[in-house]
Amino acid sequence: MAVILVAEDDVHILHVVALWLKRNGHQVSEARNGSDALHRLRAGGIDLLVSDINMPGMSGIELLQAGKAEGLLPNGAILLSSRCDQKEIADAIRTNGGVVHPKPFSPSRLIQVIEDKLAVVAGPASARG
């Protein structure tokens, strides 16, 4: 299926998301912060980014903006947020090819959002199988 980079500073959430993605046939690359995630994006081969918005150092929004500016996110991103101002940040995220998904989340619902995003914006990297 797809290679998905999960950037999340909460180890428990990182492992839950990775487990569910693997169970659904995806390959997973993990990053514990935005800087590491940007490095992995620059290395190539990532089809989709799933990132927490609030991370130390580089936030998920900054990661999304850098990834888009460098052409590293052809399929966009899904940003996870427990922030109460999701509506205010949603426009900035959408402008950069991302969508906001609220925390806490149902893993099966998150998987559906990921599958929908991959289906809508399927690009050359997603055609790998």
OpenMM code with the backbone's topology and positions (N, CA, C; nanometers):
from openmm import Vec3, app, unit

residues = "MET ALA VAL ILE LEU VAL ALA GLU ASP ASP VAL HIS ILE LEU HIS VAL VAL ALA LEU TRP LEU LYS ARG ASN GLY HIS GLN VAL SER GLU ALA ARG ASN GLY SER ASP ALA LEU HIS ARG LEU ARG ALA GLY GLY ILE ASP LEU LEU VAL SER ASP ILE ASN MET PRO GLY MET SER GLY ILE GLU LEU LEU GLN ALA GLY LYS ALA GLU GLY LEU LEU PRO ASN GLY ALA ILE LEU LEU SER SER ARG CYS ASP GLN LYS GLU ILE ALA ASP ALA ILE ARG THR ASN GLY GLY VAL VAL HIS PRO LYS PRO PHE SER PRO SER ARG LEU ILE GLN VAL ILE GLU ASP LYS LEU ALA VAL VAL ALA GLY PRO ALA SER ALA ARG GLY".split()
positions = [
    Vec3(0.0834, -0.1173, 0.0000),
    Vec3(0.0000, 0.0000, 0.0000),
    Vec3(0.0885, 0.1246, 0.0000),
    Vec3(0.0891, 0.2012, 0.1094),
    Vec3(0.1635, 0.3269, 0.1117),
    Vec3(0.2695, 0.3248, 0.2214),
    Vec3(0.3679, 0.4124, 0.2043),
    Vec3(0.4682, 0.4345, 0.3086),
    Vec3(0.4255, 0.5619, 0.3813),
    Vec3(0.3966, 0.5479, 0.5102),
    Vec3(0.3431, 0.6592, 0.5881),
    Vec3(0.4401, 0.6947, 0.7002),
    Vec3(0.4762, 0.8214, 0.7065),
    Vec3(0.5610, 0.8724, 0.8130),
    Vec3(0.4718, 0.9220, 0.9253),
    Vec3(0.4916, 0.8686, 1.0458),
    Vec3(0.4171, 0.9116, 1.1630),
    Vec3(0.5117, 0.9903, 1.2527),
    Vec3(0.4814, 1.1181, 1.2727),
    Vec3(0.5611, 1.2062, 1.3591),
    Vec3(0.4786, 1.2379, 1.4826),
    Vec3(0.5227, 1.1868, 1.5968),
    Vec3(0.4463, 1.2012, 1.7215),
    Vec3(0.5415, 1.1903, 1.8383),
    Vec3(0.5366, 1.2872, 1.9308),
    Vec3(0.6261, 1.2841, 2.0461),
    Vec3(0.5744, 1.1961, 2.1590),
    Vec3(0.4467, 1.1608, 2.1582),
    Vec3(0.3903, 1.0706, 2.2584),
    Vec3(0.4102, 0.9269, 2.2091),
    Vec3(0.4984, 0.8526, 2.2768),
    Vec3(0.5364, 0.7183, 2.2324),
    Vec3(0.4156, 0.6256, 2.2223),
    Vec3(0.3235, 0.6350, 2.3171),
    Vec3(0.2057, 0.5489, 2.3150),
    Vec3(0.1231, 0.5731, 2.1883),
    Vec3(0.0939, 0.6988, 2.1584),
    Vec3(0.0158, 0.7315, 2.0384),
    Vec3(0.0921, 0.6898, 1.9133),
    Vec3(0.2221, 0.7145, 1.9108),
    Vec3(0.3053, 0.6753, 1.7968),
    Vec3(0.2920, 0.5255, 1.7696),
    Vec3(0.3020, 0.4445, 1.8736),
    Vec3(0.2945, 0.2995, 1.8565),
    Vec3(0.1551, 0.2525, 1.8168),
    Vec3(0.0510, 0.3143, 1.8713),
    Vec3(-0.0857, 0.2762, 1.8347),
    Vec3(-0.1120, 0.3058, 1.6869),
    Vec3(-0.0754, 0.4262, 1.6434),
    Vec3(-0.0972, 0.4633, 1.5034),
    Vec3(-0.0160, 0.3709, 1.4116),
    Vec3(0.1111, 0.3480, 1.4457),
    Vec3(0.1958, 0.2605, 1.3639),
    Vec3(0.1386, 0.1194, 1.3564),
    Vec3(0.0938, 0.0665, 1.4682),
    Vec3(0.0357, -0.0680, 1.4712),
    Vec3(-0.0862, -0.0779, 1.3799),
    Vec3(-0.1766, 0.0187, 1.3894),
    Vec3(-0.2966, 0.0166, 1.3068),
    Vec3(-0.2630, 0.0323, 1.1591),
    Vec3(-0.1667, 0.1157, 1.1277),
    Vec3(-0.1273, 0.1319, 0.9873),
    Vec3(-0.0682, 0.0022, 0.9321),
    Vec3(0.0177, -0.0625, 1.0102),
    Vec3(0.0775, -0.1885, 0.9666),
    Vec3(-0.0290, -0.2958, 0.9497),
    Vec3(-0.1247, -0.3017, 1.0413),
    Vec3(-0.2339, -0.3991, 1.0304),
    Vec3(-0.3172, -0.3772, 0.9042),
    Vec3(-0.3143, -0.2556, 0.8529),
    Vec3(-0.3894, -0.2247, 0.7323),
    Vec3(-0.3019, -0.2245, 0.6074),
    Vec3(-0.1849, -0.2865, 0.6173),
    Vec3(-0.1012, -0.3091, 0.5006),
    Vec3(-0.0040, -0.1995, 0.4633),
    Vec3(0.0097, -0.0978, 0.5453),
    Vec3(0.1013, 0.0116, 0.5129),
    Vec3(0.2385, -0.0119, 0.5753),
    Vec3(0.3394, 0.0467, 0.5139),
    Vec3(0.4719, 0.0515, 0.5745),
    Vec3(0.4773, 0.1800, 0.6559),
    Vec3(0.5476, 0.1751, 0.7692),
    Vec3(0.5502, 0.2904, 0.8592),
    Vec3(0.6933, 0.3314, 0.8890),
    Vec3(0.7172, 0.4611, 0.8810),
    Vec3(0.8405, 0.5218, 0.9278),
    Vec3(0.8010, 0.6086, 1.0468),
    Vec3(0.8787, 0.6033, 1.1546),
    Vec3(0.8433, 0.6749, 1.2772),
    Vec3(0.9438, 0.7847, 1.3083),
    Vec3(0.8920, 0.8974, 1.3577),
    Vec3(0.9759, 1.0085, 1.4024),
    Vec3(0.9173, 1.0622, 1.5324),
    Vec3(1.0038, 1.0934, 1.6280),
    Vec3(0.9583, 1.1418, 1.7592),
    Vec3(0.9512, 1.2946, 1.7681),
    Vec3(0.9936, 1.3634, 1.6610),
    Vec3(0.9847, 1.5094, 1.6601),
    Vec3(0.9844, 1.5599, 1.5164),
    Vec3(0.9537, 1.6868, 1.4998),
    Vec3(0.9429, 1.7449, 1.3667),
    Vec3(1.0731, 1.7481, 1.2896),
    Vec3(1.1843, 1.7742, 1.3567),
    Vec3(1.3134, 1.7802, 1.2879),
    Vec3(1.3512, 1.6446, 1.2296),
    Vec3(1.3323, 1.5383, 1.3087),
    Vec3(1.3604, 1.4030, 1.2596),
    Vec3(1.2664, 1.3686, 1.1441),
    Vec3(1.1406, 1.4079, 1.1557),
    Vec3(1.0440, 1.3808, 1.0494),
    Vec3(1.0834, 1.4514, 0.9198),
    Vec3(1.1278, 1.5766, 0.9285),
    Vec3(1.1698, 1.6495, 0.8087),
    Vec3(1.2895, 1.5806, 0.7449),
    Vec3(1.3824, 1.5330, 0.8251),
    Vec3(1.4976, 1.4593, 0.7730),
    Vec3(1.4511, 1.3344, 0.6964),
    Vec3(1.3548, 1.2623, 0.7530),
    Vec3(1.3023, 1.1412, 0.6873),
    Vec3(1.2282, 1.1764, 0.5589),
    Vec3(1.1540, 1.2875, 0.5591),
    Vec3(1.0878, 1.3319, 0.4360),
    Vec3(1.1903, 1.3632, 0.3276),
    Vec3(1.2968, 1.4305, 0.3662),
    Vec3(1.4010, 1.4665, 0.2699),
    Vec3(1.4715, 1.3445, 0.2128),
    Vec3(1.4737, 1.2355, 0.2880),
    Vec3(1.5361, 1.1111, 0.2391),
    Vec3(1.4522, 1.0473, 0.1284),
    Vec3(1.3251, 1.0831, 0.1200),
    Vec3(1.2391, 1.0360, 0.0119),
    Vec3(1.1644, 0.9078, 0.0440),
    Vec3(1.0733, 0.8725, -0.0445),
    Vec3(0.9985, 0.7484, -0.0333),
    Vec3(0.8760, 0.7523, 0.0554),
    Vec3(0.8374, 0.8698, 0.1038),
    Vec3(0.7212, 0.8817, 0.1923),
    Vec3(0.5994, 0.9219, 0.1088),
    Vec3(0.4904, 0.8469, 0.1256),
    Vec3(0.3674, 0.8768, 0.0520),
    Vec3(0.2769, 0.9747, 0.1255),
    Vec3(0.2751, 0.9673, 0.2591),
    Vec3(0.1837, 1.0507, 0.3370),
    Vec3(0.2429, 1.0745, 0.4750),
    Vec3(0.2193, 1.1932, 0.5277),
    Vec3(0.2631, 1.2296, 0.6624),
    Vec3(0.1429, 1.2320, 0.7556),
    Vec3(0.1571, 1.1663, 0.8713),
    Vec3(0.0605, 1.1782, 0.9810),
    Vec3(0.1400, 1.2346, 1.0973),
    Vec3(0.1040, 1.3542, 1.1425),
    Vec3(0.1852, 1.4225, 1.2431),
    Vec3(0.0995, 1.4858, 1.3514),
    Vec3(0.1533, 1.4839, 1.4720),
    Vec3(0.0951, 1.5618, 1.5815),
    Vec3(0.1194, 1.7092, 1.5492),
    Vec3(0.0300, 1.7945, 1.5907),
    Vec3(0.0514, 1.9383, 1.5704),
    Vec3(0.1493, 1.9918, 1.6744),
    Vec3(0.1312, 1.9547, 1.8009),
    Vec3(0.2137, 2.0082, 1.9091),
    Vec3(0.3286, 1.9136, 1.9413),
    Vec3(0.4460, 1.9465, 1.8914),
    Vec3(0.5676, 1.8710, 1.9227),
    Vec3(0.6748, 1.9703, 1.9631),
    Vec3(0.7683, 1.9274, 2.0476),
    Vec3(0.8769, 2.0177, 2.0856),
    Vec3(0.9667, 2.0472, 1.9653),
    Vec3(1.0232, 2.1664, 1.9641),
    Vec3(1.1123, 2.2036, 1.8543),
    Vec3(1.0326, 2.2511, 1.7350),
    Vec3(1.0108, 2.1633, 1.6395),
    Vec3(0.9365, 2.1948, 1.5180),
    Vec3(0.7951, 2.1382, 1.5303),
    Vec3(0.6949, 2.2236, 1.5218),
    Vec3(0.5557, 2.1780, 1.5327),
    Vec3(0.5131, 2.1044, 1.4061),
    Vec3(0.4009, 2.0377, 1.4132),
    Vec3(0.3469, 1.9705, 1.2964),
    Vec3(0.3126, 2.0679, 1.1848),
    Vec3(0.2659, 2.1867, 1.2214),
    Vec3(0.2342, 2.2875, 1.1192),
    Vec3(0.3617, 2.3340, 1.0503),
    Vec3(0.4674, 2.3585, 1.1275),
    Vec3(0.5961, 2.3986, 1.0675),
    Vec3(0.6508, 2.2866, 0.9792),
    Vec3(0.6352, 2.1623, 1.0228),
    Vec3(0.6786, 2.0466, 0.9433),
    Vec3(0.6014, 2.0406, 0.8127),
    Vec3(0.4712, 2.0589, 0.8200),
    Vec3(0.3871, 2.0590, 0.7000),
    Vec3(0.4290, 2.1701, 0.6046),
    Vec3(0.4496, 2.2898, 0.6572),
    Vec3(0.4892, 2.4031, 0.5725),
    Vec3(0.6237, 2.3777, 0.5050),
    Vec3(0.7211, 2.3255, 0.5801),
    Vec3(0.8532, 2.2961, 0.5223),
    Vec3(0.8424, 2.1856, 0.4180),
    Vec3(0.7661, 2.0817, 0.4492),
    Vec3(0.7495, 1.9715, 0.3541),
    Vec3(0.6849, 2.0158, 0.2252),
    Vec3(0.5844, 2.1023, 0.2349),
    Vec3(0.5197, 2.1523, 0.1139),
    Vec3(0.6138, 2.2437, 0.0358),
    Vec3(0.6829, 2.3332, 0.1051),
    Vec3(0.7739, 2.4271, 0.0391),
    Vec3(0.8837, 2.3539, -0.0380),
    Vec3(0.9262, 2.2390, 0.0142),
    Vec3(1.0329, 2.1620, -0.0505),
    Vec3(0.9781, 2.0552, -0.1455),
    Vec3(0.8466, 2.0498, -0.1634),
    Vec3(0.7865, 1.9528, -0.2544),
    Vec3(0.7959, 1.8088, -0.2052),
    Vec3(0.7953, 1.7899, -0.0737),
    Vec3(0.8139, 1.6575, -0.0152),
    Vec3(0.6829, 1.5870, 0.0197),
    Vec3(0.5704, 1.6550, 0.0018),
    Vec3(0.4410, 1.5991, 0.0430),
    Vec3(0.3413, 1.5997, -0.0729),
    Vec3(0.3656, 1.5201, -0.1757),
    Vec3(0.2749, 1.5210, -0.2906),
    Vec3(0.1334, 1.4759, -0.2553),
    Vec3(0.1184, 1.3958, -0.1510),
    Vec3(-0.0132, 1.3481, -0.1087),
    Vec3(-0.0641, 1.4197, 0.0154),
    Vec3(0.0042, 1.5251, 0.0570),
    Vec3(-0.0406, 1.6031, 0.1706),
    Vec3(-0.0096, 1.5381, 0.3039),
    Vec3(-0.0897, 1.5733, 0.4042),
    Vec3(-0.0641, 1.5280, 0.5402),
    Vec3(-0.1929, 1.5298, 0.6204),
    Vec3(-0.1907, 1.4533, 0.7292),
    Vec3(-0.2984, 1.4544, 0.8272),
    Vec3(-0.2347, 1.4949, 0.9591),
    Vec3(-0.2838, 1.6026, 1.0177),
    Vec3(-0.2291, 1.6501, 1.1443),
    Vec3(-0.3272, 1.6210, 1.2565),
    Vec3(-0.2750, 1.5605, 1.3619),
    Vec3(-0.3553, 1.5230, 1.4781),
    Vec3(-0.3488, 1.6347, 1.5809),
    Vec3(-0.4653, 1.6704, 1.6365),
    Vec3(-0.4663, 1.7817, 1.7311),
    Vec3(-0.5716, 1.7643, 1.8391),
    Vec3(-0.5307, 1.7951, 1.9615),
    Vec3(-0.6267, 1.8030, 2.0716),
    Vec3(-0.6548, 1.9492, 2.1049),
    Vec3(-0.6007, 2.0403, 2.0255),
    Vec3(-0.6205, 2.1825, 2.0502),
    Vec3(-0.7653, 2.2217, 2.0298),
    Vec3(-0.8112, 2.3133, 2.1109),
    Vec3(-0.9497, 2.3581, 2.1013),
    Vec3(-0.9684, 2.4619, 1.9906),
    Vec3(-0.8600, 2.5116, 1.9327),
    Vec3(-0.8707, 2.6116, 1.8263),
    Vec3(-0.8531, 2.5478, 1.6885),
    Vec3(-0.9002, 2.4251, 1.6728),
    Vec3(-0.8818, 2.3517, 1.5479),
    Vec3(-0.9371, 2.4262, 1.4272),
    Vec3(-1.0495, 2.4957, 1.4440),
    Vec3(-1.1069, 2.5670, 1.3303),
    Vec3(-1.0144, 2.6783, 1.2822),
    Vec3(-0.9477, 2.7462, 1.3754),
    Vec3(-0.8578, 2.8551, 1.3370),
    Vec3(-0.7338, 2.8045, 1.2628),
    Vec3(-0.6834, 2.6889, 1.3045),
    Vec3(-0.5617, 2.6376, 1.2409),
    Vec3(-0.5912, 2.5549, 1.1156),
    Vec3(-0.7165, 2.5130, 1.0979),
    Vec3(-0.7525, 2.4273, 0.9844),
    Vec3(-0.7232, 2.4940, 0.8509),
    Vec3(-0.7489, 2.6238, 0.8366),
    Vec3(-0.7239, 2.6920, 0.7094),
    Vec3(-0.5760, 2.6910, 0.6739),
    Vec3(-0.4898, 2.7186, 0.7712),
    Vec3(-0.3455, 2.7179, 0.7456),
    Vec3(-0.2990, 2.5784, 0.7055),
    Vec3(-0.3563, 2.4789, 0.7672),
    Vec3(-0.3181, 2.3412, 0.7362),
    Vec3(-0.3680, 2.3025, 0.5971),
    Vec3(-0.4934, 2.3354, 0.5660),
    Vec3(-0.5498, 2.3036, 0.4342),
    Vec3(-0.4720, 2.3720, 0.3229),
    Vec3(-0.4311, 2.4969, 0.3453),
    Vec3(-0.3543, 2.5710, 0.2460),
    Vec3(-0.2257, 2.4979, 0.2096),
    Vec3(-0.1720, 2.4215, 0.3024),
    Vec3(-0.0473, 2.3496, 0.2799),
    Vec3(-0.0698, 2.2012, 0.2478),
    Vec3(-0.1912, 2.1654, 0.2082),
    Vec3(-0.2191, 2.0293, 0.1647),
    Vec3(-0.2497, 1.9298, 0.2751),
    Vec3(-0.2848, 1.9794, 0.3924),
    Vec3(-0.3134, 1.8901, 0.5035),
    Vec3(-0.4577, 1.8963, 0.5486),
    Vec3(-0.4929, 1.8032, 0.6355),
    Vec3(-0.6234, 1.8030, 0.7003),
    Vec3(-0.6009, 1.7839, 0.8497),
    Vec3(-0.6943, 1.8329, 0.9319),
    Vec3(-0.6848, 1.8183, 1.0763),
    Vec3(-0.7742, 1.7028, 1.1181),
    Vec3(-0.7210, 1.6173, 1.2049),
    Vec3(-0.8001, 1.5082, 1.2628),
    Vec3(-0.7900, 1.5227, 1.4148),
    Vec3(-0.9044, 1.5262, 1.4840),
    Vec3(-0.9017, 1.5534, 1.6286),
    Vec3(-0.8499, 1.4374, 1.7131),
    Vec3(-0.7883, 1.4739, 1.8256),
    Vec3(-0.7512, 1.3794, 1.9307),
    Vec3(-0.8494, 1.4023, 2.0442),
    Vec3(-0.8874, 1.3046, 2.1186),
    Vec3(-0.8552, 1.1640, 2.0973),
    Vec3(-0.9276, 1.1128, 1.9729),
    Vec3(-0.8756, 1.0040, 1.9174),
    Vec3(-0.9320, 0.9528, 1.7940),
    Vec3(-0.9524, 0.8021, 1.8040),
    Vec3(-1.0417, 0.7547, 1.7222),
    Vec3(-1.0611, 0.6118, 1.7049),
    Vec3(-0.9592, 0.5673, 1.6005),
    Vec3(-0.8739, 0.4696, 1.6311),
    Vec3(-0.7767, 0.4246, 1.5305),
    Vec3(-0.8430, 0.3826, 1.3994),
    Vec3(-0.9574, 0.3162, 1.4061),
    Vec3(-1.0227, 0.2737, 1.2820),
    Vec3(-1.0732, 0.3941, 1.2023),
    Vec3(-1.1174, 0.4986, 1.2696),
    Vec3(-1.1607, 0.6204, 1.1989),
    Vec3(-1.0411, 0.6925, 1.1378),
    Vec3(-0.9301, 0.6973, 1.2093),
    Vec3(-0.8091, 0.7586, 1.1540),
    Vec3(-0.7640, 0.6831, 1.0294),
    Vec3(-0.7672, 0.5503, 1.0340),
    Vec3(-0.7303, 0.4703, 0.9171),
    Vec3(-0.8201, 0.5059, 0.7993),
    Vec3(-0.9490, 0.5239, 0.8240),
    Vec3(-1.0407, 0.5593, 0.7160),
    Vec3(-1.0060, 0.6956, 0.6568),
    Vec3(-0.9716, 0.7918, 0.7414),
    Vec3(-0.9321, 0.9246, 0.6936),
    Vec3(-0.8051, 0.9131, 0.6089),
    Vec3(-0.7101, 0.8316, 0.6530),
    Vec3(-0.5862, 0.8107, 0.5777),
    Vec3(-0.6166, 0.7477, 0.4425),
    Vec3(-0.6985, 0.6426, 0.4420),
    Vec3(-0.7342, 0.5756, 0.3158),
    Vec3(-0.8052, 0.6723, 0.2215),
    Vec3(-0.8951, 0.7536, 0.2754),
    Vec3(-0.9652, 0.8519, 0.1932),
    Vec3(-0.8674, 0.9525, 0.1344),
    Vec3(-0.7728, 0.9998, 0.2157),
    Vec3(-0.6736, 1.0980, 0.1688),
    Vec3(-0.5874, 1.0374, 0.0590),
    Vec3(-0.5439, 0.9141, 0.0768),
    Vec3(-0.4616, 0.8481, -0.0245),
    Vec3(-0.5409, 0.8261, -0.1535),
    Vec3(-0.6675, 0.7936, -0.1433),
    Vec3(-0.7505, 0.7695, -0.2611),
    Vec3(-0.7758, 0.8980, -0.3397),
    Vec3(-0.7969, 1.0089, -0.2683),
    Vec3(-0.8280, 1.1360, -0.3333),
    Vec3(-0.7060, 1.1955, -0.4010),
    Vec3(-0.5927, 1.1886, -0.3369),
    Vec3(-0.4740, 1.2556, -0.3875),
    Vec3(-0.3680, 1.1558, -0.4347),
    Vec3(-0.4099, 1.0379, -0.4778),
    Vec3(-0.3144, 0.9355, -0.5204),
    Vec3(-0.2217, 0.9929, -0.6263),
    Vec3(-0.0940, 0.9908, -0.5947),
    Vec3(0.0086, 1.0396, -0.6850),
    Vec3(0.1007, 0.9266, -0.7241),
    Vec3(0.2094, 0.9555, -0.7934),
    Vec3(0.3011, 0.8526, -0.8415),
    Vec3(0.3576, 0.7651, -0.7299),
    Vec3(0.3857, 0.8237, -0.6134),
    Vec3(0.4439, 0.7446, -0.5052),
    Vec3(0.3454, 0.6418, -0.4524),
    Vec3(0.2152, 0.6717, -0.4566),
    Vec3(0.1141, 0.5798, -0.4060),
    Vec3(0.0888, 0.4640, -0.5002),
    Vec3(0.1371, 0.4712, -0.6205),
    Vec3(0.1135, 0.3655, -0.7180),
    Vec3(0.2055, 0.2462, -0.6970),
    Vec3(0.2913, 0.2524, -0.5954),
    Vec3(0.3853, 0.1426, -0.5699),
    Vec3(0.3167, 0.0112, -0.5387),
    Vec3(0.1998, 0.0183, -0.4791),
    Vec3(0.1280, -0.1042, -0.4483),
    Vec3(0.1315, -0.1304, -0.3089),
] * unit.nanometer
topology = app.Topology()
chain = topology.addChain("A")
for resn in residues:
    res = topology.addResidue(resn, chain)
    for name in ("N", "CA", "C"):
        topology.addAtom(name, app.Element.getBySymbol(name[0]), res)
